[in-house]
Amino acid sequence: MGPMLVIMAAGMGSRFGGLKQMTAVDGAGQVILDYSAYDALQAGFEKIVCVIKKEIEADFRALVGDRIGAKCDMHYAFQDLHDLPAGFSVPAERAKPWGTAHAVYAARDLIDRPFAVINADDFYGRGAFRALADFLTGHADEHTHALVAYDLKNTLTENGTVARGACTIDAGGYLTGVTELTAIQGPADSPSYTLDGGATWTALAADTPVSLNTWGFHQSFLNAIGTELEKFLRLDMPNDPAKAEFFLPSVVNACLTAGTDRVKVLPTDEVWHGVTYRDDLPALQAALADMKAAGKYPEDLWA
């Protein structure tokens, strides 16, 4: 039984302007999610779960899901503000989704095997999926997980800042922590980040290993998400009930700190492509056209 892929597709692309998961990126009308699903199936994944908002289900199925679902075991989970552990309720001022770790929590009843987690709006490259599939099928330790780490220089856009998780790694190749940097800018050979809205910038090495939410987990991680979600709702959320978010790296960091789990870092030289901003779209389209011309992808992925 091959591993499964959880695709987080419930977020609205506020910086891009619209539901970018449904924006066509090639002449065949396919979206980034098509390429991720295609690469995952080529790498050996056998089941896909898309985490979406219930209100976009019909459009999502018609524009994306049905053509992918015709080729694999496809399921849907719905991220809902009210899907919380017993004893907790949604603050009156809350409208924003709870975050990436809550998106995986939303899929908990469909996760029946080792699983990878990705964003719907990032092009990761087939090598990332092969690394995750090999890890998830070859490592039986329930408390050893994986992260595909990219060189920062391969994950930047010319059209603004990006958010990335800067990784620290020990001598054995295991993750020791992830620091979320929400505003990183290029150029690729000398990137920098700001923590104060751009008043000051700090240099980062171009080859800094970063997380793009490309994780591989065993099922035991779902227990950690449940435990940390309760802590988040009890301790962190009340400080900012309208905007506080429950992120996957925070759960990972909690496990690393407690010493209950470890995460093997899988380096990749793949180049990220995405549509963080609408102006990123032409570069992504050109990159995909070049890959098709080189024979890496057929024009119609699902023909």
BAFI-3210 file (N, C-alpha, C; in Angstrom, 3 decimals, decimal comma, padded with zeros to 6 digits):
// residues 303
n [1|2|3|4|5|6|7|8|9|10|11|12|13|14|15|16|17|18|19|20|21|22|23|24|25|26|27|28|29|30|31|32|33|34|35|36|37|38|39|40|41|42|43|44|45|46|47|48|49|50|51|52|53|54|55|56|57|58|59|60|61|62|63|64|65|66|67|68|69|70|71|72|73|74|75|76|77|78|79|80|81|82|83|84|85|86|87|88|89|90|91|92|93|94|95|96|97|98|99|100|101|102|103|104|105|106|107|108|109|110|111|112|113|114|115|116|117|118|119|120|121|122|123|124|125|126|127|128|129|130|131|132|133|134|135|136|137|138|139|140|141|142|143|144|145|146|147|148|149|150|151|152|153|154|155|156|157|158|159|160|161|162|163|164|165|166|167|168|169|170|171|172|173|174|175|176|177|178|179|180|181|182|183|184|185|186|187|188|189|190|191|192|193|194|195|196|197|198|199|200|201|202|203|204|205|206|207|208|209|210|211|212|213|214|215|216|217|218|219|220|221|222|223|224|225|226|227|228|229|230|231|232|233|234|235|236|237|238|239|240|241|242|243|244|245|246|247|248|249|250|251|252|253|254|255|256|257|258|259|260|261|262|263|264|265|266|267|268|269|270|271|272|273|274|275|276|277|278|279|280|281|282|283|284|285|286|287|288|289|290|291|292|293|294|295|296|297|298|299|300|301|302|303]
n.u [000,858|000,752|001,960|000,002|-001,171|-001,688|-003,227|-003,172|-005,617|-007,333|-006,976|-007,488|-006,056|-004,826|-002,726|-002,173|-004,634|-007,506|-008,783|-006,184|-005,536|-007,138|-006,374|-005,518|-002,464|-001,350|-001,730|-003,571|-005,390|-004,794|-003,953|-001,660|-001,970|-002,707|-000,242|001,232|-000,268|000,016|002,832|003,108|001,671|003,195|005,448|004,714|002,728|-000,569|-003,044|-005,014|-005,846|-007,677|-007,769|-010,214|-012,406|-015,781|-017,631|-016,532|-016,613|-018,116|-017,226|-014,488|-014,344|-015,346|-013,512|-010,981|-010,795|-012,303|-011,062|-008,588|-009,412|-010,417|-008,261|-007,115|-007,279|-009,261|-010,074|-011,974|-011,525|-012,858|-012,030|-012,998|-013,957|-015,296|-014,551|-013,267|-011,530|-013,386|-014,995|-014,012|-014,640|-015,485|-014,185|-016,108|-015,130|-013,686|-012,791|-010,866|-009,167|-007,828|-005,195|-002,242|-001,633|-004,095|-005,450|-004,442|-005,382|-008,076|-008,260|-007,984|-009,598|-009,451|-006,908|-005,010|-002,587|001,033|001,819|002,184|002,418|001,455|001,353|-001,295|-000,720|001,894|004,570|006,476|008,299|009,254|011,204|010,975|008,660|009,372|011,425|009,974|008,125|009,859|010,975|008,701|007,843|010,029|010,875|010,033|009,738|007,553|007,844|009,645|009,908|009,753|011,205|011,281|013,808|014,565|017,010|017,252|017,679|016,472|013,790|012,623|010,846|010,654|008,875|008,123|007,924|008,436|007,196|009,004|010,187|012,981|015,467|017,212|019,764|021,095|024,315|023,758|021,863|019,304|016,403|016,588|015,140|012,637|012,364|010,005|009,992|008,491|008,769|010,750|013,116|014,537|017,638|018,321|020,968|021,690|019,811|017,506|015,876|013,116|011,948|010,527|008,679|010,082|011,749|014,318|016,730|017,974|020,699|020,621|022,020|022,341|022,042|020,590|018,773|015,345|011,920|009,064|006,610|006,639|006,183|006,688|004,907|004,360|001,493|001,325|001,844|-000,516|-001,596|000,077|-000,620|-003,279|-002,851|-001,242|-002,970|-004,961|-003,401|-002,670|-005,198|-005,852|-003,730|-002,383|-004,153|-006,049|-004,602|-004,667|-007,364|-008,614|-006,732|-004,650|-002,700|-002,423|000,250|001,891|004,808|005,044|003,987|005,763|008,145|007,467|007,392|010,056|011,331|010,315|011,450|010,202|009,869|011,562|012,907|013,855|015,849|015,439|017,337|016,933|017,539|015,649|013,737|011,595|008,396|005,811|002,748|002,703|002,232|000,253|001,825|003,719|002,811|003,378|006,116|005,977|004,335|006,030|008,157|006,909|006,192|008,730|009,528|007,705|008,448|010,868|010,107|009,318|006,764|003,533|001,359|-001,367|-001,962|-003,609|-004,627]
n.v [-001,205|002,034|005,283|008,150|011,371|014,527|017,413|020,763|022,977|024,966|027,646|031,082|033,008|035,766|037,638|037,022|037,412|036,238|032,843|031,106|028,463|027,509|028,694|028,586|027,305|026,567|025,861|023,831|024,250|023,394|023,352|024,278|022,319|020,083|019,316|018,684|016,504|014,743|014,348|013,186|010,761|009,557|009,134|007,181|007,497|006,660|007,494|010,395|013,229|016,118|019,069|021,313|024,220|023,817|025,341|025,770|023,388|022,329|023,894|023,340|020,563|020,476|022,035|021,066|018,707|016,474|015,540|014,686|012,841|010,847|009,340|008,310|007,304|009,392|011,848|014,083|016,502|018,768|021,899|023,470|026,122|025,480|022,952|021,708|020,520|018,896|021,051|023,471|026,538|028,686|031,940|034,970|036,973|035,664|034,823|033,960|031,064|028,325|027,552|025,737|023,322|022,745|022,257|019,740|018,343|018,418|016,447|014,086|011,765|010,504|009,724|006,987|005,764|006,129|009,522|012,339|015,930|018,841|022,209|023,538|025,435|025,557|024,663|021,900|020,102|016,961|015,452|015,992|014,639|012,018|011,634|011,843|009,720|007,514|007,691|007,396|004,845|003,377|003,747|002,622|003,500|004,887|007,358|008,843|011,260|013,248|015,929|017,734|019,779|022,847|024,801|028,153|030,053|028,918|029,336|031,822|034,842|037,373|039,341|040,334|039,725|036,552|033,931|031,733|028,749|028,736|026,337|024,530|022,124|019,070|017,300|014,759|014,979|015,526|017,421|020,267|022,491|024,876|028,074|030,463|032,764|035,510|037,402|037,439|038,487|038,659|039,623|036,291|035,516|036,927|036,967|038,406|039,148|040,619|041,681|043,756|045,031|046,005|048,058|047,427|045,129|041,795|039,823|036,636|033,411|032,211|029,513|028,638|026,137|025,625|025,269|024,374|023,577|020,811|017,953|014,704|012,361|009,945|008,150|008,539|011,189|012,550|012,353|014,067|016,481|016,762|017,030|019,361|021,181|021,577|022,833|025,146|026,394|026,872|028,368|030,084|031,128|032,832|035,205|036,491|036,302|036,726|036,354|034,529|031,688|028,157|026,424|023,935|023,702|024,541|022,446|020,431|021,536|021,449|018,690|018,043|019,478|018,192|015,772|013,531|012,844|012,727|014,349|013,628|015,339|015,874|016,810|018,802|019,678|020,736|023,291|025,683|026,758|029,142|030,964|033,267|035,945|037,698|038,556|036,591|034,598|034,510|033,669|031,149|029,824|029,877|028,297|025,802|025,313|024,998|022,653|020,847|020,941|019,716|017,164|016,318|016,480|015,545|017,331|017,244|016,209|014,189|012,679]
n.w [000,000|-001,040|000,113|001,293|000,200|001,544|000,646|001,221|000,691|001,484|001,872|001,031|-001,562|-000,682|-001,210|-003,849|-005,035|-005,140|-005,562|-005,808|-006,139|-008,148|-010,477|-013,835|-015,172|-017,508|-021,085|-021,240|-019,296|-016,763|-013,226|-010,553|-008,600|-010,095|-011,191|-008,892|-007,908|-010,075|-010,114|-007,581|-007,839|-009,833|-008,332|-006,556|-004,647|-003,511|-002,644|-002,293|-000,413|-000,398|001,371|001,859|001,843|002,701|001,310|-001,210|-002,499|-004,748|-006,956|-006,792|-007,218|-009,867|-011,318|-010,696|-009,010|-010,033|-012,397|-011,451|-009,559|-011,173|-011,774|-009,494|-005,989|-004,489|-002,073|000,100|002,636|005,004|006,080|008,920|010,949|013,295|013,941|016,458|019,419|022,080|024,379|023,560|021,792|018,988|018,922|018,924|017,238|015,330|012,018|010,317|009,018|011,037|010,529|009,243|010,652|011,721|009,379|008,634|010,826|010,219|008,338|009,671|010,049|007,635|007,254|006,978|006,866|006,432|005,565|003,348|003,391|001,718|000,339|-001,695|-003,592|-004,433|-006,568|-006,434|-007,595|-008,999|-007,730|-005,008|-004,233|-004,807|-002,934|-000,535|-000,833|-000,914|001,634|003,340|002,755|003,418|006,043|009,084|011,669|013,875|015,025|013,637|011,314|008,260|006,337|003,386|002,352|000,868|-000,929|-000,024|-002,057|-004,252|-003,956|-004,152|-005,151|-007,674|-007,247|-004,771|-001,212|000,486|002,626|004,614|006,241|008,095|008,500|011,038|011,339|012,553|012,916|012,067|010,155|010,976|011,812|013,908|014,480|013,350|012,132|011,619|009,099|007,947|005,968|003,451|001,082|-002,267|-003,985|-005,413|-004,914|-002,695|-000,371|002,078|005,237|007,038|010,216|011,115|009,479|007,310|008,040|008,857|007,500|007,452|006,489|004,808|004,248|000,913|000,495|002,654|004,296|003,753|004,751|002,892|003,701|003,111|004,058|005,559|007,329|009,941|011,197|013,931|014,372|014,266|016,808|018,204|016,984|017,902|020,674|020,803|019,611|021,520|023,488|022,092|021,750|024,353|025,452|023,581|021,560|022,982|023,255|020,831|019,515|017,031|014,999|015,585|014,662|014,086|013,415|011,364|011,690|014,370|015,833|015,135|016,200|018,928|019,370|018,856|020,871|023,128|022,762|021,788|019,146|015,950|013,032|009,868|007,591|004,206|001,732|-001,246|-004,666|-006,212|-007,889|-006,652|-007,785|-007,916|-007,208|-005,523|-005,882|-008,310|-010,447|-010,581|-012,197|-015,108|-015,169|-013,991|-015,848|-018,074|-017,149|-016,837|-019,488|-020,595|-019,286|-020,341|-023,022|-022,792|-022,357|-019,863|-018,839|-020,116|-022,408|-021,677|-018,587|-017,651|-019,674]
ca.u [000,000|001,560|001,592|-001,027|-000,800|-002,667|-003,005|-003,871|-006,148|-008,460|-006,661|-007,710|-004,809|-005,075|-001,709|-002,313|-005,886|-008,449|-008,514|-005,116|-005,481|-007,940|-005,900|-004,830|-001,059|-000,886|-002,723|-004,566|-006,292|-004,419|-003,501|-000,481|-002,360|-002,629|001,149|001,613|-000,914|000,652|004,163|002,955|001,277|004,367|006,429|004,263|001,593|-001,751|-004,272|-004,902|-006,900|-007,636|-008,430|-010,798|-013,578|-016,998|-018,368|-015,980|-016,512|-018,639|-016,295|-013,214|-014,508|-015,538|-012,355|-009,731|-010,852|-012,877|-010,106|-007,573|-010,080|-010,633|-007,011|-006,560|-008,170|-009,336|-011,019|-012,039|-011,754|-013,326|-011,520|-014,125|-013,606|-015,957|-014,008|-012,339|-011,704|-014,485|-014,753|-013,545|-015,573|-014,908|-014,439|-017,057|-014,435|-012,846|-013,231|-009,688|-008,912|-006,944|-003,806|-001,861|-001,760|-005,530|-005,852|-004,152|-006,338|-009,364|-008,203|-007,550|-010,389|-009,144|-005,496|-004,960|-001,265|001,988|001,292|002,894|001,593|001,960|000,436|-001,881|-000,349|003,337|005,107|007,597|009,231|009,012|012,186|010,490|007,682|010,096|012,121|008,983|007,584|010,895|011,091|007,504|007,737|011,243|011,153|008,877|009,668|006,373|008,175|010,625|009,196|010,676|010,963|012,079|014,335|015,034|017,906|016,466|017,826|015,586|012,393|012,280|010,150|011,116|007,726|007,766|008,501|007,831|007,336|009,682|010,655|014,424|015,703|018,507|019,933|022,264|025,324|023,199|020,865|017,973|015,944|016,605|014,150|012,182|012,026|009,169|010,325|007,305|009,054|012,087|013,199|015,748|017,877|018,589|022,332|021,902|018,498|017,460|014,547|012,786|011,013|009,928|007,949|010,960|012,611|015,666|016,821|019,085|021,119|020,533|022,810|021,515|021,790|019,878|017,713|014,048|010,724|007,928|005,511|006,758|006,431|006,275|004,589|003,673|000,189|001,467|001,904|-001,871|-001,773|000,769|-001,437|-004,399|-002,351|-000,790|-004,117|-005,573|-002,513|-002,810|-006,487|-005,894|-002,669|-001,959|-005,270|-006,676|-003,820|-005,064|-008,417|-009,030|-005,713|-003,659|-002,771|-001,845|001,068|002,576|006,135|004,970|003,786|007,049|009,077|007,070|007,828|011,519|011,691|009,962|012,269|009,349|009,930|012,644|012,556|014,976|015,801|015,727|017,689|016,600|017,977|014,502|013,433|010,191|007,661|004,524|002,018|002,477|001,679|-000,245|002,914|004,528|002,191|004,076|007,349|005,569|003,872|007,201|008,911|006,173|006,314|010,071|009,536|006,964|009,268|011,946|009,517|009,101|005,318|002,696|000,537|-002,521|-001,434|-004,545|-005,171]
ca.v [000,000|003,243|006,362|009,080|012,782|015,500|018,697|021,841|023,863|025,711|029,064|032,020|033,683|037,202|038,418|036,757|038,019|035,223|031,460|030,800|027,025|027,205|029,497|027,776|027,660|026,121|025,932|022,776|024,635|022,719|024,210|023,742|021,105|018,988|018,881|018,023|015,191|013,919|013,970|012,284|009,446|009,014|008,767|006,017|007,753|005,956|008,092|011,846|013,930|017,572|019,789|022,515|024,754|023,176|026,208|025,753|022,001|022,099|024,489|022,637|019,275|020,691|022,652|020,386|017,414|015,344|014,954|013,960|011,710|009,784|008,598|007,843|007,244|010,812|012,144|015,480|016,866|020,152|022,662|024,210|026,820|024,872|021,608|021,888|019,515|019,126|022,052|024,717|027,134|029,719|033,308|035,721|037,802|034,829|034,435|033,392|029,643|028,110|027,344|024,530|022,119|022,469|021,662|018,308|017,848|018,258|015,225|012,996|010,541|009,914|009,344|005,587|005,239|007,245|010,554|013,583|017,130|019,938|023,291|023,380|026,507|025,539|023,626|021,403|019,292|015,532|014,911|016,105|013,572|010,748|011,551|011,574|008,374|006,566|007,745|006,887|003,397|002,710|004,005|002,129|004,100|005,758|008,680|009,509|011,877|013,790|017,240|018,082|021,136|023,508|025,947|029,385|030,732|028,275|029,470|033,242|035,492|038,731|040,254|040,688|038,872|035,239|033,365|030,449|028,256|028,501|025,102|024,185|020,687|018,570|016,627|013,521|015,276|015,624|018,775|020,711|023,545|025,660|029,448|031,038|034,117|035,812|038,382|037,250|039,016|038,403|038,647|034,922|035,322|037,643|037,215|039,006|039,113|041,688|041,376|045,015|045,684|046,560|049,119|046,877|043,832|040,961|038,928|035,187|032,680|031,779|028,074|028,310|025,152|026,152|024,437|024,869|022,695|019,562|017,061|013,303|012,002|008,719|008,443|008,966|012,649|013,055|012,498|015,292|017,614|016,897|017,543|020,744|022,022|021,962|023,818|026,395|027,014|027,257|029,278|031,058|031,755|033,957|036,432|037,127|035,383|036,948|036,058|033,516|030,509|026,907|026,030|022,641|023,748|024,682|021,096|019,752|022,059|020,939|017,289|018,030|019,960|017,151|014,595|012,376|012,565|013,356|014,627|013,527|016,352|015,341|017,969|018,705|020,789|021,174|024,726|025,994|027,736|029,383|032,185|034,087|037,184|037,513|038,770|035,373|033,631|034,295|032,902|029,759|029,284|029,673|027,161|024,577|025,114|024,463|021,263|020,054|020,862|018,777|015,838|015,941|016,363|015,633|018,546|016,932|015,280|013,137|012,048]
ca.w [000,000|-001,141|001,040|000,861|000,119|002,018|-000,020|001,938|-000,340|002,045|002,036|-000,055|-001,894|-000,541|-001,908|-005,285|-005,455|-005,598|-005,179|-006,744|-006,402|-009,327|-011,597|-014,844|-015,331|-018,817|-022,139|-021,069|-018,214|-015,523|-012,139|-009,876|-007,900|-011,071|-011,312|-007,642|-007,873|-011,110|-009,637|-006,439|-008,336|-010,519|-007,309|-005,816|-003,756|-004,023|-002,130|-002,145|000,315|-000,521|002,457|001,270|002,537|002,208|000,391|-002,571|-002,938|-006,099|-007,910|-006,714|-007,913|-011,304|-011,949|-010,382|-008,343|-010,769|-013,355|-010,688|-008,930|-012,152|-011,939|-008,229|-004,837|-004,134|-000,999|000,517|004,029|005,037|007,214|009,479|012,194|014,456|014,172|017,566|020,479|023,023|025,402|022,956|020,837|018,136|019,395|018,096|016,260|014,475|010,685|009,660|009,319|012,187|010,146|008,530|011,488|011,823|008,104|008,730|011,824|009,540|007,523|010,556|009,896|006,330|007,223|007,394|006,500|006,376|004,675|003,087|003,444|000,893|-000,014|-003,026|-004,515|-004,666|-007,449|-005,647|-008,362|-008,783|-006,812|-003,631|-003,995|-004,779|-001,647|000,508|-001,008|-000,504|003,093|004,010|002,547|003,870|007,458|009,830|013,004|013,942|015,570|012,782|010,203|007,248|005,740|002,215|002,539|-000,349|-000,773|-000,062|-003,358|-005,222|-003,523|-004,057|-006,254|-007,970|-007,174|-003,407|-000,177|000,707|003,967|004,596|007,526|008,080|009,242|011,604|011,137|013,283|012,102|011,538|009,131|011,564|012,091|015,301|014,659|012,203|012,493|010,573|008,662|007,141|004,909|002,897|-000,270|-003,023|-005,045|-005,004|-004,430|-001,431|000,239|003,415|005,833|007,971|011,302|011,565|008,406|006,292|008,554|008,796|006,825|007,892|005,414|004,953|003,252|-000,221|000,596|003,884|004,041|004,173|004,626|002,107|004,118|002,341|005,181|005,550|008,715|010,304|011,783|015,326|014,435|014,489|018,251|018,589|016,542|018,829|021,955|020,650|019,299|022,793|024,112|021,334|022,044|025,765|025,868|022,569|020,867|023,688|023,110|019,571|019,065|015,641|013,985|015,974|013,801|014,571|012,266|011,426|012,323|015,830|016,368|014,965|017,194|020,243|019,433|018,944|022,205|024,097|022,500|021,472|017,715|015,216|011,637|008,939|006,538|002,877|000,887|-002,664|-005,510|-007,016|-007,871|-006,375|-008,585|-007,282|-007,551|-004,336|-006,429|-009,671|-011,398|-010,667|-013,091|-016,383|-014,969|-013,760|-017,133|-018,927|-016,609|-017,177|-020,934|-020,834|-018,819|-021,330|-024,228|-022,493|-022,227|-018,461|-018,655|-021,320|-022,441|-020,825|-017,582|-017,273|-020,881]
c.u [000,886|001,099|000,519|-000,515|-001,958|-002,304|-003,845|-004,310|-007,296|-008,213|-007,004|-006,423|-004,950|-004,033|-001,816|-003,575|-006,836|-008,048|-007,464|-005,001|-006,214|-007,515|-005,113|-003,403|-000,498|-002,032|-003,804|-005,540|-005,982|-003,865|-002,298|-000,810|-002,356|-001,218|001,626|001,011|-000,264|002,025|004,077|002,592|002,428|005,401|005,992|003,188|000,336|-003,077|-004,029|-006,111|-006,686|-008,416|-008,900|-011,873|-014,829|-017,684|-017,783|-015,982|-016,967|-017,689|-014,982|-013,276|-014,574|-014,263|-011,063|-009,956|-011,312|-011,875|-008,992|-008,192|-010,363|-009,409|-006,464|-007,660|-008,207|-010,413|-010,958|-012,236|-012,065|-012,822|-012,604|-013,693|-014,146|-015,467|-012,881|-012,541|-012,835|-014,069|-014,272|-014,562|-014,876|-015,207|-015,320|-016,359|-013,632|-013,500|-012,125|-009,551|-007,839|-005,500|-003,518|-001,980|-003,228|-006,055|-005,586|-005,097|-007,697|-009,425|-007,963|-008,312|-010,127|-007,706|-005,351|-003,614|-000,262|001,579|002,252|001,898|002,249|000,914|-000,094|-001,296|001,158|003,690|006,419|008,651|009,125|009,991|011,734|009,527|008,360|010,805|011,146|008,415|008,588|011,013|009,905|007,318|008,928|011,586|009,917|008,732|008,557|006,698|009,347|009,909|010,218|010,236|011,860|012,497|014,935|016,102|017,075|016,522|016,907|014,108|011,907|011,519|010,738|010,053|007,291|008,447|007,772|008,023|007,958|010,064|012,134|014,749|017,109|018,586|021,177|023,185|024,811|022,151|019,444|017,666|016,058|015,635|013,801|011,777|011,244|009,580|009,278|007,559|010,511|012,075|014,520|016,596|018,358|019,986|022,623|020,558|018,612|016,027|014,369|011,797|010,245|009,269|008,812|011,840|014,070|015,617|018,082|019,419|020,935|021,419|021,889|021,174|021,170|018,796|016,383|012,945|009,682|006,675|005,464|007,160|006,042|006,096|004,087|002,402|000,268|001,467|000,528|-002,153|-001,109|-000,019|-002,604|-003,978|-001,979|-001,935|-004,800|-004,721|-002,638|-004,100|-006,561|-004,917|-002,366|-003,113|-005,880|-005,904|-004,154|-006,163|-008,835|-008,026|-004,724|-003,832|-001,961|-001,087|001,709|003,967|006,087|004,745|005,087|008,038|008,745|007,524|009,345|011,977|011,430|010,809|011,477|009,481|011,196|012,224|013,820|014,808|016,263|016,055|017,278|017,183|016,869|014,296|011,941|009,655|006,314|003,904|001,659|001,820|001,220|000,854|003,851|004,034|002,946|005,352|007,033|005,129|005,045|008,004|008,224|006,250|007,684|010,143|008,788|007,773|010,406|011,426|009,238|007,624|004,631|001,869|-000,692|-002,082|-002,306|-005,158|-004,962]
c.v [001,245|004,316|007,264|010,509|013,639|016,855|019,763|022,902|024,722|027,211|029,886|032,803|035,186|038,034|038,238|037,408|036,990|033,840|030,906|029,310|026,657|028,018|028,626|028,270|027,161|026,166|024,882|023,083|023,974|023,711|023,563|022,419|019,891|018,425|018,179|016,625|014,245|013,431|012,978|010,871|008,774|008,501|007,578|006,260|007,136|006,558|009,580|012,369|015,427|018,182|021,120|023,069|024,152|024,027|026,247|024,340|021,807|022,657|023,730|021,303|019,486|021,171|021,869|018,929|016,253|014,713|014,204|012,695|010,567|008,884|008,037|007,772|008,623|011,039|013,629|015,560|018,346|020,848|023,633|024,838|026,111|023,459|021,715|020,778|019,893|020,149|023,386|025,219|028,265|031,099|034,074|036,491|036,985|034,536|033,704|031,912|029,486|027,817|025,953|023,262|021,748|021,881|020,155|017,648|017,580|016,957|013,972|011,695|009,830|009,416|007,952|004,933|006,393|008,243|011,725|014,730|018,200|021,043|023,059|024,339|026,633|024,393|023,160|020,663|017,827|014,921|014,966|014,970|012,201|010,570|011,209|010,165|007,324|006,532|007,059|005,387|002,656|002,885|003,669|002,767|005,143|007,173|009,336|009,970|012,493|015,173|017,385|019,540|021,638|024,540|027,216|030,041|030,161|028,465|030,916|033,719|036,883|039,774|040,619|039,755|037,535|034,853|031,985|030,049|027,939|027,343|025,072|022,669|020,227|017,787|015,330|013,729|015,344|017,078|019,089|021,862|024,227|027,036|030,072|032,495|034,520|036,818|038,263|037,772|038,622|039,641|037,296|034,742|036,069|037,984|037,829|038,951|040,293|041,181|042,609|045,783|046,357|047,689|048,686|045,494|043,113|039,956|037,465|034,537|032,152|030,303|027,674|027,277|025,666|025,136|025,146|024,063|021,444|018,472|015,622|012,845|010,566|009,092|008,914|010,482|013,258|013,230|013,769|016,523|017,833|017,485|019,013|021,686|022,475|023,000|025,171|027,119|027,536|028,378|030,390|031,822|032,914|035,265|037,192|036,279|035,554|036,402|034,951|032,252|029,356|026,268|024,666|022,733|023,906|023,326|020,311|020,218|021,559|019,497|017,188|018,453|018,900|015,894|013,356|011,932|013,185|013,462|014,564|014,569|015,727|016,515|017,729|019,898|021,229|022,683|024,913|026,965|027,932|030,673|032,916|035,401|036,927|037,689|037,569|034,424|033,444|033,455|031,428|029,111|028,993|028,456|025,840|024,288|024,521|022,991|020,357|019,883|019,857|017,355|015,400|015,733|016,309|016,910|018,374|015,850|014,046|012,419|010,534]
c.w [000,000|-000,183|000,457|000,940|000,602|001,412|000,669|000,932|000,171|002,123|000,809|-000,299|-001,853|-001,280|-003,411|-005,826|-006,016|-005,128|-006,133|-007,029|-007,684|-010,543|-012,567|-015,038|-016,663|-019,821|-022,039|-019,934|-016,884|-014,513|-011,459|-009,197|-008,841|-011,143|-010,052|-007,566|-008,878|-010,639|-008,487|-006,900|-009,076|-009,514|-006,463|-004,781|-004,370|-003,570|-001,924|-001,378|000,127|000,628|001,899|002,200|001,900|001,141|-001,019|-003,154|-004,380|-007,158|-007,943|-007,448|-009,432|-011,988|-011,758|-009,999|-009,195|-011,724|-012,637|-010,087|-009,881|-012,292|-010,629|-007,171|-004,201|-003,082|-000,660|002,024|004,050|006,298|007,670|010,795|013,427|014,753|015,199|018,597|021,424|024,073|024,872|021,940|020,093|018,724|018,422|016,984|015,250|013,137|009,945|009,994|010,398|011,798|009,615|009,370|011,670|010,513|008,109|009,739|011,170|008,747|008,359|010,329|008,576|006,243|007,826|007,107|006,596|005,290|004,519|003,144|002,577|000,810|-001,427|-004,047|-004,706|-005,605|-006,830|-006,455|-007,996|-007,786|-005,361|-003,305|-003,962|-003,445|-000,532|000,393|-000,559|001,014|003,769|003,830|003,132|005,333|008,289|011,205|013,049|014,410|014,840|011,516|009,245|006,793|004,523|002,365|001,231|000,008|-000,943|-001,436|-004,427|-004,913|-003,493|-005,291|-006,451|-007,666|-005,758|-002,423|-000,121|002,168|003,846|006,022|007,441|009,023|009,835|011,677|011,881|012,354|011,483|010,473|009,654|011,940|013,580|015,553|013,354|012,705|011,351|010,321|007,630|006,024|004,494|001,463|-000,926|-003,121|-004,524|-004,426|-003,138|-000,784|001,629|003,925|006,778|009,009|011,750|010,426|007,376|006,769|008,536|008,160|007,289|006,807|005,814|003,911|002,159|-000,149|001,937|003,584|004,589|003,940|003,778|002,455|003,247|003,325|004,874|006,988|008,811|011,071|013,227|015,453|014,643|015,982|018,749|018,170|017,505|020,156|021,848|020,283|020,582|023,515|023,427|021,704|023,481|026,102|024,870|021,944|021,649|023,580|021,829|018,933|017,616|014,635|014,351|015,132|014,387|013,411|012,473|012,071|013,839|016,489|016,272|016,019|018,595|020,426|019,578|020,330|023,268|023,926|022,138|020,025|017,139|013,754|010,794|007,841|005,227|001,956|-000,565|-003,399|-006,456|-006,856|-007,665|-007,421|-007,908|-007,762|-006,268|-004,739|-007,863|-010,707|-011,491|-011,759|-014,415|-016,233|-014,739|-015,073|-018,058|-018,466|-016,959|-018,671|-021,273|-020,410|-019,793|-022,606|-024,046|-022,283|-020,806|-018,161|-020,014|-021,283|-021,550|-019,844|-017,407|-018,489|-020,817]
res [m|g|p|m|l|v|i|m|a|a|g|m|g|s|r|f|g|g|l|k|q|m|t|a|v|d|g|a|g|q|v|i|l|d|y|s|a|y|d|a|l|q|a|g|f|e|k|i|v|c|v|i|k|k|e|i|e|a|d|f|r|a|l|v|g|d|r|i|g|a|k|c|d|m|h|y|a|f|q|d|l|h|d|l|p|a|g|f|s|v|p|a|e|r|a|k|p|w|g|t|a|h|a|v|y|a|a|r|d|l|i|d|r|p|f|a|v|i|n|a|d|d|f|y|g|r|g|a|f|r|a|l|a|d|f|l|t|g|h|a|d|e|h|t|h|a|l|v|a|y|d|l|k|n|t|l|t|e|n|g|t|v|a|r|g|a|c|t|i|d|a|g|g|y|l|t|g|v|t|e|l|t|a|i|q|g|p|a|d|s|p|s|y|t|l|d|g|g|a|t|w|t|a|l|a|a|d|t|p|v|s|l|n|t|w|g|f|h|q|s|f|l|n|a|i|g|t|e|l|e|k|f|l|r|l|d|m|p|n|d|p|a|k|a|e|f|f|l|p|s|v|v|n|a|c|l|t|a|g|t|d|r|v|k|v|l|p|t|d|e|v|w|h|g|v|t|y|r|d|d|l|p|a|l|q|a|a|l|a|d|m|k|a|a|g|k|y|p|e|d|l|w|a]
***
